[in-house]
Amino acid sequence: MTTPLPLTFSPEVAEASAAGAPIVALESTIITHGMPFPQNLETARRVEDTVRAAGAVPATMAVMGGAIHAGLDAATLETLARTPDALKLSRADLAACLAAGRTGATTVAATMICAHLAGIEVFATGGIGGVHRGAEDSFDISADLHELAQTPVTVVAAGAKAILDLPKTLEVLETLGVPVIAYGQDEFPAFWSRSSGLPAPLRMDSAAEIAAAHALKARLGLKGGQLVANPILEADELPRAVILPHIEAALAEADARGIAAKAVTPFLLQRIFELTGGHSLDANIALVLNNARLAAGIARALIEMR
Ligand code: PSU
């Protein structure tokens, strides 16, 4: 289905949208820049299946051939997973990528924008971008934070990636007025680990409560979305003490090599993958699946409420 916007729905998503069925948006930067092939493709498929098994329809977002795609068919998903030079799209480059007719993968920020255009209110990812360590010199703060402040989509993530400066990330989210809701625990989770040592600003224990807060925020005329920080399951986590030395080593290497801007996050994820002998990727996959399940529950609850 093509709309007057440069926005194309896959048949599955078009049908769900017409029926008012629950839909969960999924991003694609995690496919092109966050995981190596073929695990990226396998994970993308498993995440979609997890959303379906939990009673919602997955809409993986990407820009291809001059259109935003809400939902990718199997062949298109595979093509994207095999496109290592896809652009990494955020708010700043979405329109330019469309104009140039290039292939682009959507980050959290760009996926929120595309989801909102497609009428989708819930989105699952791994971990959002945030304030990078050393941001006081580099000014490297992910556009994901500002997007959460202005686009009304609830984003389910396992916190912010632990390669970041988590206290500063929480500070910026507070300044921007973004509700940060830890799911089922008091602490803000740290992506590969359940614990960050930092209290979460808010806590909720059910999908229905999160859906109610999402709806009330809009009713009050408050701009922006919510961040749901869903801790990785205990059986899958890499405890902080295990992962921290690897994060420090990868950060030191990025610094020595002068890695900057959009290249930082993909470089760090790849180095930590190598340093943990692949365990960080196993945990990353597990946490995305866990987020997909919760997001489907929130999308269902939103519809049941209306
Ligand atoms: N979650 C993951 N892996 C990823 C990402 C999220 O498990 O690679 C991506 C998201 O697209 C997020 C981006 O928006 O990392 C953050 O990049 P940056 O730090 O450059 O803003």
Residues whose N, C-alpha, C, O or C-beta is under 5 A from the ligand:
A	BS01	PSU	T29 I30 H33 G34 T106 T107 V108 A109 T125 G126 G127 I128 G129 G130 S142 A143 D144 A261 K262 T265
